[in-house]
Amino acid sequence: MAELRLDQLTKRYAGGVSVVQGVDLHVRSGEFVVLVGASGCGKSTTLRMIAGLEEPSGGRVLIDGHDITGLPPAERGVAMVFQSYALYPHMTVEQNMGFGLKMAGMPREQVAARVRQAATTLQLQTMLARRPRELSGGQRQRVAIGRAIVREPKVFLFDEPLSNLDAALRTQMRADLAALHQRLNATVVYVTHDQVEAMTLGSRIAVFNAGRIEQIGAPMDLYERPGTRYVAGFLGSPRMNFLPAAAGAALGVAPPPGAAEIGVRPEHLSWGHGDGLPVTLQRVEHLGDVALLHARSDIDGEVLVVKSALAPTRLPAPQTALALRADARRAVFFDATGHALPA
């Protein structure tokens, strides 16, 4: 375990294009921090600078208080797991996992012991003689993780490791990674664009926007109390509904002074008839346990999404006139600059 700090970490490319702009981040020892954001926001570049695969234009990377900014990747005490498995096809699982240690000159017996221990942790002990072509995608990713574990790094770095897996495997691997983190009590920095991974895996989430950290905090803190409209819209599926602040009165929520917009999550809207924001139902998506109602506002034409738990036979038909109300305790107001206003 180790503490990681980023101090005003910056990356500029030729022509003065800044992709990471003065990022400050403190990852506590044993913490699992997830970096999320849209493509091109700087999260993967930040991870690569921690790993030593990209040279910063400014700022520092520190592990346990030691400045490692100028060290080569092999001397940083970090191990990185990539989106691609990057396994040697002609080597067995055991050889793939131990290759880095072998190249570093570690004695054969010690390499074998570390590989066996990692294989047991990852439930790969019966597959050590197999080659990558004989493994499923999830098993290959576990081998890639095992290759990182045997190095016994101070900090684990993950760059979208589950993006090549199908939905069922991603779900299983999320559970496996969470369990692995608990067993190892490791310090982890994990990059993803998948907000479900971020919400389920992270001790804290750092939301990146245009090369900066827009907000950082515990998953449910960010979900329920977003600091900006960007964070509110990025976290959550379906995304938060945004309306002019004046619509708050119709929804049953009095807008505060200085409010320009109101944000309401789909599960915090209810539908009915009579008082409320007038809408016309456009379509219904049935997801099994819940349904998503897509309704167009009769006031400004904005399409809103309502999450409903009612059975399909009790849901209204398309083109039905409805009235929406919001849970006033869960609505969020934003000023003209996109910052959340105090409740």
C-alpha positions in Angstrom: 0.0 0.0 0.0 1.1 3.5 -0.7 -0.1 7.1 -0.9 -0.2 8.8 -4.3 -0.2 12.5 -4.9 -0.4 14.5 -8.1 0.8 18.1 -7.7 -0.3 20.5 -10.5 0.2 17.7 -13.1 0.1 19.2 -16.6 0.5 17.9 -20.1 0.8 20.1 -23.2 1.4 18.9 -26.7 3.0 20.7 -29.7 1.1 23.9 -30.6 0.3 24.6 -26.9 -2.7 22.2 -26.8 -3.3 21.4 -23.1 -4.9 18.0 -22.4 -4.2 17.9 -18.6 -4.3 21.3 -16.8 -2.8 21.5 -13.3 -4.4 18.4 -11.8 -4.1 18.0 -8.0 -5.1 14.6 -6.6 -4.5 12.8 -3.3 -5.1 9.0 -3.3 -4.9 7.6 0.2 -3.1 4.4 0.9 -5.4 1.4 0.1 -8.0 3.6 -1.7 -9.7 2.8 -5.0 -10.0 6.0 -7.0 -11.8 6.1 -10.3 -11.1 8.7 -13.0 -14.1 9.2 -15.3 -15.0 11.6 -18.1 -15.8 11.9 -21.7 -13.3 10.9 -24.4 -10.4 13.4 -24.7 -10.9 14.7 -21.1 -7.4 13.9 -20.0 -8.0 10.9 -17.7 -6.0 8.3 -19.6 -3.1 10.8 -20.2 -3.1 11.5 -16.4 -2.8 7.7 -15.8 0.0 7.4 -18.3 1.9 10.2 -16.6 1.6 8.4 -13.3 2.9 5.2 -15.0 5.8 7.1 -16.6 4.6 6.4 -20.1 4.0 10.1 -20.8 6.3 12.9 -19.7 4.6 15.7 -17.8 4.9 19.2 -19.1 4.7 20.4 -15.5 3.9 19.3 -12.0 4.9 16.3 -10.0 4.0 12.7 -9.2 4.7 11.5 -5.6 4.4 8.1 -4.0 4.7 8.1 -0.2 6.1 11.6 -0.4 8.9 10.7 -2.9 9.0 12.5 -6.2 9.0 9.9 -8.9 8.3 12.2 -11.8 11.7 11.7 -13.5 12.0 7.9 -12.9 11.6 5.4 -15.6 8.4 3.2 -15.4 10.2 0.1 -14.0 11.5 2.1 -11.0 8.3 3.8 -10.0 6.7 0.9 -8.0 3.6 0.9 -10.1 2.0 -1.7 -12.3 -0.4 -1.0 -15.1 -3.2 -3.1 -16.6 -4.2 -2.0 -20.1 -7.4 -2.2 -22.1 -5.7 -4.8 -24.4 -4.5 -7.9 -22.6 -1.1 -7.7 -24.3 -0.3 -11.4 -23.5 2.4 -13.3 -25.4 0.5 -15.8 -27.5 3.3 -18.4 -27.5 3.7 -18.4 -23.7 1.6 -20.2 -21.1 -0.4 -18.4 -18.4 2.4 -19.1 -15.9 5.1 -17.8 -18.3 3.1 -14.7 -19.1 2.6 -13.9 -15.4 6.2 -14.4 -14.5 7.9 -12.9 -17.6 8.5 -9.5 -16.1 10.1 -10.9 -13.0 12.2 -13.3 -15.0 13.5 -10.4 -17.1 14.3 -8.5 -13.9 16.6 -11.3 -12.8 14.5 -12.7 -10.0 15.4 -16.3 -9.0 13.3 -18.9 -10.6 11.9 -20.3 -7.4 10.8 -16.9 -6.2 9.1 -16.2 -9.5 7.2 -19.5 -9.3 6.1 -18.8 -5.8 4.7 -15.3 -6.7 3.0 -16.7 -9.8 1.3 -19.5 -7.8 0.2 -17.1 -5.1 -1.3 -14.7 -7.7 -2.9 -17.5 -9.6 -4.6 -18.7 -6.4 -5.9 -15.2 -5.7 -7.3 -14.9 -9.2 -8.6 -18.5 -9.4 -6.2 -19.3 -12.3 -4.3 -22.2 -10.6 -5.8 -24.8 -13.0 -5.0 -22.8 -16.1 -1.3 -22.1 -15.6 -0.3 -24.5 -18.5 -2.8 -23.0 -21.0 -2.0 -20.4 -23.7 -4.0 -17.2 -24.2 -5.9 -18.7 -27.2 -7.3 -21.3 -24.8 -8.8 -18.7 -22.5 -11.9 -16.6 -22.4 -11.8 -12.8 -22.5 -12.3 -12.7 -18.7 -9.6 -15.2 -18.1 -7.2 -13.3 -20.2 -7.9 -10.2 -18.3 -7.3 -12.0 -15.1 -3.9 -13.1 -16.4 -3.1 -9.5 -17.2 -4.0 -8.5 -13.7 -2.0 -11.4 -12.3 1.0 -10.1 -14.2 0.6 -6.9 -12.3 0.0 -8.5 -8.9 3.3 -10.6 -9.0 5.3 -7.4 -9.2 3.9 -6.4 -5.8 3.6 -2.7 -6.8 2.9 0.1 -4.5 0.1 1.4 -6.8 -2.0 -0.4 -9.3 -3.1 1.5 -12.5 -6.0 0.3 -14.6 -6.7 1.8 -18.0 -10.3 0.7 -19.1 -9.5 -2.9 -18.4 -13.1 -4.2 -19.0 -14.0 -2.4 -22.2 -13.3 -5.4 -24.4 -15.6 -7.7 -22.5 -19.3 -8.4 -23.1 -21.9 -7.1 -20.6 -22.1 -10.3 -18.6 -18.3 -10.6 -18.2 -18.0 -7.0 -17.3 -20.5 -7.5 -14.4 -18.5 -10.5 -13.2 -15.2 -8.8 -13.5 -16.4 -5.8 -11.6 -17.3 -8.1 -8.7 -13.9 -9.9 -9.1 -12.0 -6.6 -9.0 -13.9 -5.3 -6.0 -13.1 -8.6 -4.1 -9.5 -8.4 -5.2 -9.1 -4.9 -3.9 -10.5 -6.0 -0.6 -8.1 -9.0 -0.4 -5.0 -7.0 -1.4 -6.0 -3.7 0.3 -4.2 -2.1 -2.6 -3.9 1.5 -3.7 -5.7 1.7 -7.1 -6.2 4.4 -9.8 -8.7 3.2 -12.3 -9.7 4.9 -15.6 -13.0 4.3 -17.3 -15.7 6.0 -19.3 -18.3 3.6 -17.9 -20.1 5.2 -15.0 -21.5 1.9 -13.8 -17.9 0.8 -13.2 -17.1 4.1 -11.5 -20.1 3.9 -9.2 -19.7 0.3 -8.2 -15.9 0.1 -7.8 -14.7 3.5 -6.6 -14.1 4.6 -3.0 -14.1 8.0 -4.6 -14.7 9.2 -8.2 -12.8 12.1 -9.9 -14.9 13.5 -12.8 -12.6 15.0 -15.4 -13.7 17.7 -17.8 -11.5 19.4 -20.3 -8.2 18.4 -18.6 -9.3 19.3 -15.1 -11.0 17.5 -12.2 -14.5 19.0 -12.1 -15.4 17.3 -8.8 -14.2 14.4 -6.6 -16.0 12.6 -3.9 -17.8 9.4 -2.9 -20.0 7.9 -5.6 -23.3 8.6 -4.0 -22.2 12.1 -2.9 -21.5 13.0 -6.5 -24.7 11.4 -7.7 -27.0 13.1 -5.1 -25.1 16.3 -4.7 -23.3 17.2 -8.0 -21.3 20.4 -7.8 -21.9 21.3 -11.5 -24.3 20.6 -14.3 -21.5 18.6 -16.1 -21.1 16.2 -13.2 -24.9 15.9 -12.8 -25.3 15.1 -16.5 -22.4 12.7 -16.7 -23.3 10.4 -13.8 -26.5 8.5 -14.0 -28.2 6.3 -16.6 -30.5 7.6 -18.0 -29.0 11.0 -17.5 -30.5 13.8 -15.3 -33.3 15.8 -16.8 -32.6 19.5 -17.2 -35.3 22.2 -17.5 -35.5 25.9 -17.2 -35.7 26.9 -13.5 -39.2 28.4 -14.1 -40.5 24.9 -14.7 -39.7 24.1 -11.1 -43.0 25.6 -9.9 -45.0 23.3 -12.2 -43.0 20.3 -10.9 -43.8 21.3 -7.4 -40.3 22.7 -6.6 -39.9 26.4 -5.8 -36.7 27.7 -7.6 -34.1 29.5 -5.4 -32.8 33.0 -6.3 -30.2 32.9 -9.1 -31.4 29.6 -10.5 -31.2 29.2 -14.3 -31.9 25.5 -14.5 -33.4 22.7 -12.5 -32.1 19.1 -12.7 -34.2 16.1 -11.7 -33.2 12.5 -12.1 -35.6 10.1 -13.8 -36.3 8.1 -10.6 -37.2 11.4 -8.8 -40.0 12.2 -11.2 -43.6 10.8 -10.9 -46.4 10.9 -13.4 -50.1 11.3 -13.1 -52.9 13.5 -14.2 -54.0 17.0 -13.0 -51.5 19.3 -11.3 -47.9 19.2 -12.6 -45.8 19.9 -15.6 -47.9 19.0 -18.7 -46.2 16.5 -21.0 -47.2 14.2 -23.8 -45.9 10.6 -23.6 -43.8 9.7 -26.7 -42.7 6.1 -26.0 -42.1 3.6 -23.3 -39.0 1.4 -22.9 -39.6 -1.8 -20.9 -36.5 -2.9 -19.0 -38.0 -5.7 -16.9 -38.2 -4.4 -13.4 -38.6 -0.8 -14.5 -39.8 1.1 -17.5 -38.6 4.4 -18.9 -41.2 6.9 -20.0 -40.0 9.4 -22.6 -42.3 12.4 -22.5 -42.2 15.7 -24.3 -42.8 18.9 -22.3 -45.8 20.8 -23.6 -44.1 24.0 -22.5 -40.7 24.0 -24.2 -40.7 20.7 -26.2 -37.9 19.2 -24.1 -38.0 15.4 -23.8 -37.9 14.2 -20.2 -37.3 10.6 -19.0 -39.3 9.1 -16.1 -38.3 5.9 -14.4 -41.4 3.9 -13.3 -41.7 0.6 -11.5 -45.3 0.0 -12.6 -46.1 -3.2 -14.5 -46.5 -2.8 -18.3 -50.2 -3.3 -18.2 -50.6 -0.3 -15.9 -48.5 2.1 -17.9 -50.1 4.8 -20.2 -50.0 4.5 -23.9 -48.0 6.8 -26.2 -49.6 10.2 -27.0 -51.3 10.2 -23.5 -51.3 13.6 -21.8 -49.6 13.4 -18.4 -48.5 15.7 -15.6 -45.1 15.3 -13.9 -44.2 16.1 -10.4 -40.7 16.1 -8.8 -39.4 15.0 -5.4 -38.5 18.5 -4.1 -35.9 17.1 -1.8 -33.9 15.6 -4.6 -34.1 18.4 -7.2 -30.9 20.4 -8.0 -30.8 24.0 -9.2 -27.9 25.4 -11.2 -26.9 29.0 -11.9 -26.2 30.4 -15.3 -22.5 29.2 -15.1 -23.6 25.6 -14.5 -22.7 25.5 -10.8 -25.1 23.9 -8.3 -26.9 26.2 -5.9 -27.2 25.4 -2.2 -30.4 23.5 -1.4 
